[in-house]
Amino acid sequence: MLFLVAALMLLGVVLGTVAHAPLSVTAALAAVIAVWLGIFAVREHHGRQHHTSAH
């Protein structure tokens, strides 16, 4: 329960920061996060694909 409260407080701080940041900064950070998540997803997909084919 305490973890959930801390997570919601952190989310509020992050959303508050985004609301006050210029749109160009927000868009650039969103693009960086999207690329990072895309790379992570591709690596996970390839890792699972190679791991399951060996067994």
N, C-alpha and C positions, 0 to 999 in steps of 0.2 A: 504494500500500500504506500509506503514511504517512497519507494522507487517511482511509482506512478505519479505521485505529487511532484517529485523532483523533475520528472520528465515533462510534465505539463508546464511547470515553471520555466524550464529551459526553452520549451517551444514558444512560450509567450515572449521571452526575451528575444529569441531569434526572429519571430514575426514582427516584433516591434522595431527591431533593427532594420529589417527589410522595408518596412513601411516608411522609414525616414531616409533610406539610402536613395540616391538617384537611380532612375530607371536603367541607365546604361550599366551601372555597377551591378544592379540586381540581375540583369540579363546576362552579363558576363559570368557572374558566379553561378547562375543556373546552368549555363552552357558547360562550365568546368565540371560541375557535379554530374550532369548528364553524361558527359564523356567518361568520367570516372566510373559511373555505374555501368555504362556500356562495356567498358574494358573488363570490369569485374564479372559481368554476366558472361561474356565470351570466354574468359579464363575458366570460370566455373563449369561452363558447358563442355569445354574441351577436356578439362580435368576429369569430369565424370564420365565422359565418353571413352577416354583411354583407360580409365580405372575399371569400368564394367566390361570392356572387351577382353581384358586379360583374364577374367574369371569365367 
